[in-house]
Amino acid sequence: MKIKTGDEVKVITGHYKGTVSTVLAVFPKENKIIV
């Protein structure tokens, strides 16, 4: 599955667990996104 800028994602770990947010930036080489 590809995640793109503008997609809605749900945080599954960390302090914001359970929060639904919109993807602002994607870094595929680092396997990271900014929400």
Buried (B, 14 or more C-beta within 10 A) or exposed (E): EEEEEEBEEEEEEEEEEEEEBEBEEBEEEEEEBEB
